[in-house]
Amino acid sequence: MLDPAILWFVAGIILILLEFGAPGVVLCFFGAGAIVTSITTGLGLTDTIASQSLVFTLSSVGLLIGLRRWVKSWFVGDSNSASDDVEDEFTGREARAMSDFAKGAGLVELKGARWNARSEADIKSGDTVIVNRREDLTLYVEPRS
């Protein structure tokens, strides 16, 4: 019969490899838990299947809770950096008002596309405006000085 330490180690490697096909960075923690169990079993600290299951469960869940957000940032990257790049693409750009702004809302044209826009100032159709920021599909603008 195969050594349980080797079985836990192989299971851990398989779970870590399966992570490449499954999003979410979860399986790698169960793989790490299986490797921890392999080590404790190899050292003779966990002899029974019950103690091995307990070590596997506690180490997997502990690693998942403690490290998931940190490890996930390695793979996903900083989620704010992409939106910051888009924000910088619009901020400070000139646009042309396509309509009079009624109750602070109107349409502007920027880079050949029409955008919903909001402004605290009175803006007339044809005025040139400056984009202050973008929130979703709405540009916040002010008249060019």
CNS distance restraints for C-alpha pairs under 8 A (distance, minus, plus):
assign (resid   2 and name CA) (resid   6 and name CA) 7.17 0.50 0.50
assign (resid   2 and name CA) (resid   7 and name CA) 7.07 0.50 0.50
assign (resid   3 and name CA) (resid   7 and name CA) 6.52 0.50 0.50
assign (resid   4 and name CA) (resid   8 and name CA) 6.14 0.50 0.50
assign (resid   4 and name CA) (resid  38 and name CA) 7.34 0.50 0.50
assign (resid   4 and name CA) (resid  41 and name CA) 7.07 0.50 0.50
assign (resid   5 and name CA) (resid   9 and name CA) 6.18 0.50 0.50
assign (resid   5 and name CA) (resid  37 and name CA) 7.39 0.50 0.50
assign (resid   5 and name CA) (resid  38 and name CA) 4.28 0.50 0.50
assign (resid   5 and name CA) (resid  39 and name CA) 6.78 0.50 0.50
assign (resid   5 and name CA) (resid  40 and name CA) 7.98 0.50 0.50
assign (resid   5 and name CA) (resid  41 and name CA) 5.27 0.50 0.50
assign (resid   5 and name CA) (resid  42 and name CA) 5.18 0.50 0.50
assign (resid   6 and name CA) (resid  10 and name CA) 6.10 0.50 0.50
assign (resid   6 and name CA) (resid  38 and name CA) 6.61 0.50 0.50
assign (resid   7 and name CA) (resid  11 and name CA) 6.08 0.50 0.50
assign (resid   7 and name CA) (resid  38 and name CA) 7.59 0.50 0.50
assign (resid   8 and name CA) (resid  12 and name CA) 6.08 0.50 0.50
assign (resid   8 and name CA) (resid  34 and name CA) 5.26 0.50 0.50
assign (resid   8 and name CA) (resid  35 and name CA) 6.19 0.50 0.50
assign (resid   8 and name CA) (resid  37 and name CA) 6.48 0.50 0.50
assign (resid   8 and name CA) (resid  38 and name CA) 4.89 0.50 0.50
assign (resid   9 and name CA) (resid  13 and name CA) 6.31 0.50 0.50
assign (resid   9 and name CA) (resid  34 and name CA) 6.24 0.50 0.50
assign (resid   9 and name CA) (resid  35 and name CA) 4.99 0.50 0.50
assign (resid   9 and name CA) (resid  37 and name CA) 7.92 0.50 0.50
assign (resid   9 and name CA) (resid  38 and name CA) 5.27 0.50 0.50
assign (resid  10 and name CA) (resid  14 and name CA) 6.16 0.50 0.50
assign (resid  11 and name CA) (resid  15 and name CA) 6.16 0.50 0.50
assign (resid  11 and name CA) (resid  31 and name CA) 6.85 0.50 0.50
assign (resid  11 and name CA) (resid  34 and name CA) 6.49 0.50 0.50
assign (resid  11 and name CA) (resid  35 and name CA) 7.96 0.50 0.50
assign (resid  12 and name CA) (resid  16 and name CA) 6.21 0.50 0.50
assign (resid  12 and name CA) (resid  30 and name CA) 7.03 0.50 0.50
assign (resid  12 and name CA) (resid  31 and name CA) 3.73 0.50 0.50
assign (resid  12 and name CA) (resid  32 and name CA) 6.01 0.50 0.50
assign (resid  12 and name CA) (resid  33 and name CA) 7.17 0.50 0.50
assign (resid  12 and name CA) (resid  34 and name CA) 4.67 0.50 0.50
assign (resid  12 and name CA) (resid  35 and name CA) 5.28 0.50 0.50
assign (resid  13 and name CA) (resid  17 and name CA) 6.15 0.50 0.50
assign (resid  13 and name CA) (resid  31 and name CA) 6.13 0.50 0.50
assign (resid  13 and name CA) (resid  35 and name CA) 7.75 0.50 0.50
assign (resid  14 and name CA) (resid  18 and name CA) 6.09 0.50 0.50
assign (resid  14 and name CA) (resid  31 and name CA) 7.22 0.50 0.50
assign (resid  15 and name CA) (resid  19 and name CA) 6.49 0.50 0.50
assign (resid  15 and name CA) (resid  27 and name CA) 5.63 0.50 0.50
assign (resid  15 and name CA) (resid  28 and name CA) 6.09 0.50 0.50
assign (resid  15 and name CA) (resid  30 and name CA) 6.78 0.50 0.50
assign (resid  15 and name CA) (resid  31 and name CA) 4.74 0.50 0.50
assign (resid  16 and name CA) (resid  20 and name CA) 7.57 0.50 0.50
assign (resid  16 and name CA) (resid  27 and name CA) 6.10 0.50 0.50
assign (resid  16 and name CA) (resid  28 and name CA) 4.39 0.50 0.50
assign (resid  16 and name CA) (resid  29 and name CA) 7.74 0.50 0.50
assign (resid  16 and name CA) (resid  30 and name CA) 7.81 0.50 0.50
assign (resid  16 and name CA) (resid  31 and name CA) 5.12 0.50 0.50
assign (resid  16 and name CA) (resid  32 and name CA) 7.51 0.50 0.50
assign (resid  17 and name CA) (resid  21 and name CA) 7.85 0.50 0.50
assign (resid  17 and name CA) (resid  28 and name CA) 7.79 0.50 0.50
assign (resid  18 and name CA) (resid  22 and name CA) 6.49 0.50 0.50
assign (resid  18 and name CA) (resid  27 and name CA) 6.99 0.50 0.50
assign (resid  18 and name CA) (resid  28 and name CA) 7.99 0.50 0.50
assign (resid  19 and name CA) (resid  23 and name CA) 6.81 0.50 0.50
assign (resid  19 and name CA) (resid  25 and name CA) 6.55 0.50 0.50
assign (resid  19 and name CA) (resid  26 and name CA) 7.30 0.50 0.50
assign (resid  19 and name CA) (resid  27 and name CA) 5.37 0.50 0.50
assign (resid  19 and name CA) (resid  28 and name CA) 5.89 0.50 0.50
assign (resid  22 and name CA) (resid  27 and name CA) 7.88 0.50 0.50
assign (resid  24 and name CA) (resid  72 and name CA) 7.74 0.50 0.50
assign (resid  25 and name CA) (resid  29 and name CA) 7.58 0.50 0.50
assign (resid  25 and name CA) (resid  68 and name CA) 7.02 0.50 0.50
assign (resid  25 and name CA) (resid  71 and name CA) 7.73 0.50 0.50
assign (resid  25 and name CA) (resid  72 and name CA) 6.21 0.50 0.50
assign (resid  26 and name CA) (resid  30 and name CA) 6.97 0.50 0.50
assign (resid  26 and name CA) (resid  64 and name CA) 6.95 0.50 0.50
assign (resid  26 and name CA) (resid  68 and name CA) 7.55 0.50 0.50
assign (resid  27 and name CA) (resid  31 and name CA) 6.12 0.50 0.50
assign (resid  28 and name CA) (resid  32 and name CA) 6.05 0.50 0.50
assign (resid  29 and name CA) (resid  33 and name CA) 6.07 0.50 0.50
assign (resid  29 and name CA) (resid  60 and name CA) 5.44 0.50 0.50
assign (resid  29 and name CA) (resid  61 and name CA) 7.64 0.50 0.50
assign (resid  29 and name CA) (resid  63 and name CA) 6.07 0.50 0.50
assign (resid  29 and name CA) (resid  64 and name CA) 5.65 0.50 0.50
assign (resid  30 and name CA) (resid  34 and name CA) 6.17 0.50 0.50
assign (resid  30 and name CA) (resid  56 and name CA) 7.73 0.50 0.50
assign (resid  30 and name CA) (resid  60 and name CA) 4.85 0.50 0.50
assign (resid  30 and name CA) (resid  61 and name CA) 7.70 0.50 0.50
assign (resid  30 and name CA) (resid  64 and name CA) 7.96 0.50 0.50
assign (resid  31 and name CA) (resid  35 and name CA) 6.32 0.50 0.50
assign (resid  31 and name CA) (resid  60 and name CA) 7.71 0.50 0.50
assign (resid  32 and name CA) (resid  36 and name CA) 6.17 0.50 0.50
assign (resid  32 and name CA) (resid  59 and name CA) 7.94 0.50 0.50
assign (resid  32 and name CA) (resid  60 and name CA) 6.74 0.50 0.50
assign (resid  33 and name CA) (resid  37 and name CA) 6.17 0.50 0.50
assign (resid  33 and name CA) (resid  55 and name CA) 7.64 0.50 0.50
assign (resid  33 and name CA) (resid  56 and name CA) 5.06 0.50 0.50
assign (resid  33 and name CA) (resid  57 and name CA) 7.17 0.50 0.50
assign (resid  33 and name CA) (resid  58 and name CA) 7.90 0.50 0.50
assign (resid  33 and name CA) (resid  59 and name CA) 5.03 0.50 0.50
assign (resid  33 and name CA) (resid  60 and name CA) 4.32 0.50 0.50
assign (resid  33 and name CA) (resid  63 and name CA) 7.68 0.50 0.50
assign (resid  34 and name CA) (resid  38 and name CA) 6.08 0.50 0.50
assign (resid  34 and name CA) (resid  56 and name CA) 5.67 0.50 0.50
assign (resid  34 and name CA) (resid  60 and name CA) 7.60 0.50 0.50
assign (resid  35 and name CA) (resid  39 and name CA) 6.26 0.50 0.50
assign (resid  36 and name CA) (resid  40 and name CA) 6.30 0.50 0.50
assign (resid  36 and name CA) (resid  55 and name CA) 7.73 0.50 0.50
assign (resid  36 and name CA) (resid  56 and name CA) 7.17 0.50 0.50
assign (resid  36 and name CA) (resid  59 and name CA) 7.16 0.50 0.50
assign (resid  37 and name CA) (resid  41 and name CA) 5.95 0.50 0.50
assign (resid  37 and name CA) (resid  46 and name CA) 7.89 0.50 0.50
assign (resid  37 and name CA) (resid  52 and name CA) 6.08 0.50 0.50
assign (resid  37 and name CA) (resid  55 and name CA) 5.93 0.50 0.50
assign (resid  37 and name CA) (resid  56 and name CA) 5.50 0.50 0.50
assign (resid  38 and name CA) (resid  42 and name CA) 5.93 0.50 0.50
assign (resid  39 and name CA) (resid  43 and name CA) 6.14 0.50 0.50
assign (resid  40 and name CA) (resid  44 and name CA) 6.28 0.50 0.50
assign (resid  40 and name CA) (resid  45 and name CA) 5.17 0.50 0.50
assign (resid  40 and name CA) (resid  46 and name CA) 5.86 0.50 0.50
assign (resid  41 and name CA) (resid  45 and name CA) 5.70 0.50 0.50
assign (resid  41 and name CA) (resid  46 and name CA) 4.86 0.50 0.50
assign (resid  41 and name CA) (resid  47 and name CA) 6.40 0.50 0.50
assign (resid  41 and name CA) (resid  52 and name CA) 7.16 0.50 0.50
assign (resid  46 and name CA) (resid  51 and name CA) 5.45 0.50 0.50
assign (resid  46 and name CA) (resid  52 and name CA) 5.56 0.50 0.50
assign (resid  47 and name CA) (resid  51 and name CA) 6.82 0.50 0.50
assign (resid  47 and name CA) (resid  52 and name CA) 7.17 0.50 0.50
assign (resid  48 and name CA) (resid  52 and name CA) 6.24 0.50 0.50
assign (resid  49 and name CA) (resid  53 and name CA) 5.91 0.50 0.50
assign (resid  50 and name CA) (resid  54 and name CA) 6.17 0.50 0.50
assign (resid  51 and name CA) (resid  55 and name CA) 6.21 0.50 0.50
assign (resid  52 and name CA) (resid  56 and name CA) 6.04 0.50 0.50
assign (resid  53 and name CA) (resid  57 and name CA) 6.02 0.50 0.50
assign (resid  54 and name CA) (resid  58 and name CA) 6.02 0.50 0.50
assign (resid  55 and name CA) (resid  59 and name CA) 5.82 0.50 0.50
assign (resid  56 and name CA) (resid  60 and name CA) 5.88 0.50 0.50
assign (resid  57 and name CA) (resid  61 and name CA) 6.01 0.50 0.50
assign (resid  58 and name CA) (resid  62 and name CA) 5.74 0.50 0.50
assign (resid  59 and name CA) (resid  63 and name CA) 5.93 0.50 0.50
assign (resid  60 and name CA) (resid  64 and name CA) 6.03 0.50 0.50
assign (resid  61 and name CA) (resid  65 and name CA) 6.04 0.50 0.50
assign (resid  62 and name CA) (resid  66 and name CA) 5.90 0.50 0.50
assign (resid  63 and name CA) (resid  67 and name CA) 5.54 0.50 0.50
assign (resid  63 and name CA) (resid  68 and name CA) 7.26 0.50 0.50
assign (resid  64 and name CA) (resid  68 and name CA) 5.17 0.50 0.50
assign (resid  67 and name CA) (resid  71 and name CA) 6.00 0.50 0.50
assign (resid  68 and name CA) (resid  72 and name CA) 5.78 0.50 0.50
assign (resid  69 and name CA) (resid  73 and name CA) 6.36 0.50 0.50
assign (resid  70 and name CA) (resid  74 and name CA) 7.19 0.50 0.50
assign (resid  71 and name CA) (resid  75 and name CA) 7.20 0.50 0.50
assign (resid  72 and name CA) (resid  76 and name CA) 6.00 0.50 0.50
assign (resid  72 and name CA) (resid  77 and name CA) 7.85 0.50 0.50
assign (resid  73 and name CA) (resid  77 and name CA) 4.92 0.50 0.50
assign (resid  73 and name CA) (resid  78 and name CA) 6.51 0.50 0.50
assign (resid  78 and name CA) (resid  82 and name CA) 7.73 0.50 0.50
assign (resid  79 and name CA) (resid  83 and name CA) 7.40 0.50 0.50
assign (resid  80 and name CA) (resid  84 and name CA) 6.04 0.50 0.50
assign (resid  81 and name CA) (resid  85 and name CA) 6.29 0.50 0.50
assign (resid  82 and name CA) (resid  86 and name CA) 6.53 0.50 0.50
assign (resid  83 and name CA) (resid  87 and name CA) 6.02 0.50 0.50
assign (resid  84 and name CA) (resid  88 and name CA) 6.07 0.50 0.50
assign (resid  85 and name CA) (resid  89 and name CA) 6.32 0.50 0.50
assign (resid  86 and name CA) (resid  90 and name CA) 6.84 0.50 0.50
assign (resid  87 and name CA) (resid  91 and name CA) 6.10 0.50 0.50
assign (resid  87 and name CA) (resid 133 and name CA) 6.80 0.50 0.50
assign (resid  87 and name CA) (resid 134 and name CA) 6.33 0.50 0.50
assign (resid  89 and name CA) (resid  93 and name CA) 7.83 0.50 0.50
assign (resid  90 and name CA) (resid 131 and name CA) 6.47 0.50 0.50
assign (resid  90 and name CA) (resid 132 and name CA) 7.99 0.50 0.50
assign (resid  90 and name CA) (resid 133 and name CA) 6.94 0.50 0.50
assign (resid  90 and name CA) (resid 134 and name CA) 7.03 0.50 0.50
assign (resid  91 and name CA) (resid 130 and name CA) 7.91 0.50 0.50
assign (resid  91 and name CA) (resid 131 and name CA) 5.27 0.50 0.50
assign (resid  91 and name CA) (resid 132 and name CA) 5.29 0.50 0.50
assign (resid  91 and name CA) (resid 133 and name CA) 5.33 0.50 0.50
assign (resid  91 and name CA) (resid 134 and name CA) 7.42 0.50 0.50
assign (resid  92 and name CA) (resid 130 and name CA) 5.79 0.50 0.50
assign (resid  92 and name CA) (resid 131 and name CA) 5.22 0.50 0.50
assign (resid  92 and name CA) (resid 132 and name CA) 6.05 0.50 0.50
assign (resid  93 and name CA) (resid 130 and name CA) 5.67 0.50 0.50
assign (resid  93 and name CA) (resid 131 and name CA) 5.52 0.50 0.50
assign (resid  94 and name CA) (resid 110 and name CA) 7.33 0.50 0.50
assign (resid  94 and name CA) (resid 128 and name CA) 6.61 0.50 0.50
assign (resid  94 and name CA) (resid 129 and name CA) 5.61 0.50 0.50
assign (resid  94 and name CA) (resid 130 and name CA) 4.66 0.50 0.50
assign (resid  94 and name CA) (resid 131 and name CA) 6.42 0.50 0.50
assign (resid  95 and name CA) (resid 108 and name CA) 6.22 0.50 0.50
assign (resid  95 and name CA) (resid 109 and name CA) 5.59 0.50 0.50
assign (resid  95 and name CA) (resid 110 and name CA) 4.89 0.50 0.50
assign (resid  95 and name CA) (resid 111 and name CA) 7.90 0.50 0.50
assign (resid  95 and name CA) (resid 128 and name CA) 5.80 0.50 0.50
assign (resid  95 and name CA) (resid 129 and name CA) 5.29 0.50 0.50
assign (resid  95 and name CA) (resid 130 and name CA) 6.23 0.50 0.50
assign (resid  95 and name CA) (resid 131 and name CA) 7.18 0.50 0.50
assign (resid  96 and name CA) (resid 108 and name CA) 5.37 0.50 0.50
assign (resid  96 and name CA) (resid 109 and name CA) 5.26 0.50 0.50
assign (resid  96 and name CA) (resid 110 and name CA) 6.88 0.50 0.50
assign (resid  96 and name CA) (resid 125 and name CA) 7.84 0.50 0.50
assign (resid  96 and name CA) (resid 126 and name CA) 5.88 0.50 0.50
assign (resid  96 and name CA) (resid 127 and name CA) 5.82 0.50 0.50
assign (resid  96 and name CA) (resid 128 and name CA) 4.67 0.50 0.50
assign (resid  96 and name CA) (resid 129 and name CA) 6.04 0.50 0.50
assign (resid  97 and name CA) (resid 106 and name CA) 7.57 0.50 0.50
assign (resid  97 and name CA) (resid 107 and name CA) 6.00 0.50 0.50
assign (resid  97 and name CA) (resid 108 and name CA) 4.24 0.50 0.50
assign (resid  97 and name CA) (resid 109 and name CA) 6.40 0.50 0.50
assign (resid  97 and name CA) (resid 123 and name CA) 7.36 0.50 0.50
assign (resid  97 and name CA) (resid 124 and name CA) 6.78 0.50 0.50
assign (resid  97 and name CA) (resid 125 and name CA) 4.97 0.50 0.50
assign (resid  97 and name CA) (resid 126 and name CA) 5.06 0.50 0.50
assign (resid  97 and name CA) (resid 127 and name CA) 5.33 0.50 0.50
assign (resid  97 and name CA) (resid 128 and name CA) 6.29 0.50 0.50
assign (resid  97 and name CA) (resid 129 and name CA) 6.90 0.50 0.50
assign (resid  98 and name CA) (resid 106 and name CA) 7.54 0.50 0.50
assign (resid  98 and name CA) (resid 107 and name CA) 5.24 0.50 0.50
assign (resid  98 and name CA) (resid 108 and name CA) 4.97 0.50 0.50
assign (resid  98 and name CA) (resid 109 and name CA) 6.40 0.50 0.50
assign (resid  98 and name CA) (resid 125 and name CA) 5.08 0.50 0.50
assign (resid  98 and name CA) (resid 126 and name CA) 6.06 0.50 0.50
assign (resid  99 and name CA) (resid 106 and name CA) 5.78 0.50 0.50
assign (resid  99 and name CA) (resid 107 and name CA) 5.55 0.50 0.50
assign (resid  99 and name CA) (resid 108 and name CA) 7.22 0.50 0.50
assign (resid  99 and name CA) (resid 124 and name CA) 6.42 0.50 0.50
assign (resid  99 and name CA) (resid 125 and name CA) 4.24 0.50 0.50
assign (resid  99 and name CA) (resid 126 and name CA) 7.35 0.50 0.50
assign (resid 100 and name CA) (resid 106 and name CA) 6.22 0.50 0.50
assign (resid 100 and name CA) (resid 107 and name CA) 7.90 0.50 0.50
assign (resid 100 and name CA) (resid 123 and name CA) 5.86 0.50 0.50
assign (resid 100 and name CA) (resid 124 and name CA) 4.25 0.50 0.50
assign (resid 100 and name CA) (resid 125 and name CA) 4.69 0.50 0.50
assign (resid 101 and name CA) (resid 105 and name CA) 4.92 0.50 0.50
assign (resid 101 and name CA) (resid 106 and name CA) 4.39 0.50 0.50
assign (resid 101 and name CA) (resid 107 and name CA) 7.53 0.50 0.50
assign (resid 101 and name CA) (resid 118 and name CA) 7.80 0.50 0.50
assign (resid 101 and name CA) (resid 119 and name CA) 7.72 0.50 0.50
assign (resid 101 and name CA) (resid 122 and name CA) 6.57 0.50 0.50
assign (resid 101 and name CA) (resid 123 and name CA) 5.48 0.50 0.50
assign (resid 101 and name CA) (resid 124 and name CA) 6.40 0.50 0.50
assign (resid 101 and name CA) (resid 125 and name CA) 7.78 0.50 0.50
assign (resid 102 and name CA) (resid 106 and name CA) 6.47 0.50 0.50
assign (resid 104 and name CA) (resid 118 and name CA) 5.40 0.50 0.50
assign (resid 104 and name CA) (resid 119 and name CA) 4.99 0.50 0.50
assign (resid 104 and name CA) (resid 120 and name CA) 5.64 0.50 0.50
assign (resid 104 and name CA) (resid 121 and name CA) 7.07 0.50 0.50
assign (resid 104 and name CA) (resid 122 and name CA) 7.36 0.50 0.50
assign (resid 105 and name CA) (resid 116 and name CA) 7.40 0.50 0.50
assign (resid 105 and name CA) (resid 117 and name CA) 5.71 0.50 0.50
assign (resid 105 and name CA) (resid 118 and name CA) 4.47 0.50 0.50
assign (resid 105 and name CA) (resid 119 and name CA) 6.40 0.50 0.50
assign (resid 106 and name CA) (resid 116 and name CA) 6.07 0.50 0.50
assign (resid 106 and name CA) (resid 117 and name CA) 5.28 0.50 0.50
assign (resid 106 and name CA) (resid 118 and name CA) 6.34 0.50 0.50
assign (resid 107 and name CA) (resid 114 and name CA) 6.52 0.50 0.50
assign (resid 107 and name CA) (resid 115 and name CA) 5.61 0.50 0.50
assign (resid 107 and name CA) (resid 116 and name CA) 4.83 0.50 0.50
assign (resid 107 and name CA) (resid 117 and name CA) 5.41 0.50 0.50
assign (resid 108 and name CA) (resid 114 and name CA) 5.62 0.50 0.50
assign (resid 108 and name CA) (resid 115 and name CA) 5.32 0.50 0.50
assign (resid 108 and name CA) (resid 116 and name CA) 6.55 0.50 0.50
assign (resid 108 and name CA) (resid 117 and name CA) 6.28 0.50 0.50
assign (resid 109 and name CA) (resid 113 and name CA) 5.40 0.50 0.50
assign (resid 109 and name CA) (resid 114 and name CA) 4.45 0.50 0.50
assign (resid 109 and name CA) (resid 115 and name CA) 6.11 0.50 0.50
assign (resid 110 and name CA) (resid 114 and name CA) 6.46 0.50 0.50
assign (resid 110 and name CA) (resid 115 and name CA) 7.23 0.50 0.50
assign (resid 115 and name CA) (resid 137 and name CA) 6.94 0.50 0.50
assign (resid 115 and name CA) (resid 138 and name CA) 6.42 0.50 0.50
assign (resid 115 and name CA) (resid 139 and name CA) 6.80 0.50 0.50
assign (resid 116 and name CA) (resid 137 and name CA) 6.77 0.50 0.50
assign (resid 116 and name CA) (resid 138 and name CA) 4.95 0.50 0.50
assign (resid 116 and name CA) (resid 139 and name CA) 6.32 0.50 0.50
assign (resid 117 and name CA) (resid 138 and name CA) 5.24 0.50 0.50
assign (resid 117 and name CA) (resid 139 and name CA) 4.61 0.50 0.50
assign (resid 117 and name CA) (resid 140 and name CA) 5.62 0.50 0.50
assign (resid 117 and name CA) (resid 141 and name CA) 6.72 0.50 0.50
assign (resid 118 and name CA) (resid 138 and name CA) 7.15 0.50 0.50
assign (resid 118 and name CA) (resid 139 and name CA) 6.37 0.50 0.50
assign (resid 118 and name CA) (resid 140 and name CA) 4.93 0.50 0.50
assign (resid 118 and name CA) (resid 141 and name CA) 6.22 0.50 0.50
assign (resid 119 and name CA) (resid 123 and name CA) 7.83 0.50 0.50
assign (resid 119 and name CA) (resid 140 and name CA) 5.90 0.50 0.50
assign (resid 119 and name CA) (resid 141 and name CA) 5.36 0.50 0.50
assign (resid 119 and name CA) (resid 142 and name CA) 5.92 0.50 0.50
assign (resid 120 and name CA) (resid 142 and name CA) 7.40 0.50 0.50
assign (resid 121 and name CA) (resid 142 and name CA) 6.51 0.50 0.50
assign (resid 121 and name CA) (resid 143 and name CA) 7.17 0.50 0.50
assign (resid 123 and name CA) (resid 127 and name CA) 6.56 0.50 0.50
assign (resid 123 and name CA) (resid 143 and name CA) 6.77 0.50 0.50
assign (resid 127 and name CA) (resid 143 and name CA) 7.25 0.50 0.50
assign (resid 128 and name CA) (resid 143 and name CA) 6.32 0.50 0.50
assign (resid 128 and name CA) (resid 144 and name CA) 5.86 0.50 0.50
assign (resid 129 and name CA) (resid 141 and name CA) 6.06 0.50 0.50
assign (resid 129 and name CA) (resid 142 and name CA) 5.43 0.50 0.50
assign (resid 129 and name CA) (resid 143 and name CA) 4.36 0.50 0.50
assign (resid 129 and name CA) (resid 144 and name CA) 4.89 0.50 0.50
assign (resid 130 and name CA) (resid 141 and name CA) 5.39 0.50 0.50
assign (resid 130 and name CA) (resid 142 and name CA) 5.45 0.50 0.50
assign (resid 130 and name CA) (resid 143 and name CA) 6.19 0.50 0.50
assign (resid 130 and name CA) (resid 144 and name CA) 5.72 0.50 0.50
assign (resid 131 and name CA) (resid 139 and name CA) 6.46 0.50 0.50
assign (resid 131 and name CA) (resid 140 and name CA) 5.85 0.50 0.50
assign (resid 131 and name CA) (resid 141 and name CA) 4.41 0.50 0.50
assign (resid 131 and name CA) (resid 142 and name CA) 6.72 0.50 0.50
assign (resid 132 and name CA) (resid 139 and name CA) 7.55 0.50 0.50
assign (resid 132 and name CA) (resid 140 and name CA) 5.55 0.50 0.50
assign (resid 132 and name CA) (resid 141 and name CA) 5.39 0.50 0.50
assign (resid 132 and name CA) (resid 142 and name CA) 7.17 0.50 0.50
assign (resid 133 and name CA) (resid 139 and name CA) 6.04 0.50 0.50
assign (resid 133 and name CA) (resid 140 and name CA) 5.36 0.50 0.50
assign (resid 133 and name CA) (resid 141 and name CA) 7.33 0.50 0.50
assign (resid 134 and name CA) (resid 138 and name CA) 5.78 0.50 0.50
assign (resid 134 and name CA) (resid 139 and name CA) 4.52 0.50 0.50
assign (resid 134 and name CA) (resid 140 and name CA) 6.07 0.50 0.50
assign (resid 135 and name CA) (resid 139 and name CA) 6.47 0.50 0.50
assign (resid 135 and name CA) (resid 140 and name CA) 7.82 0.50 0.50
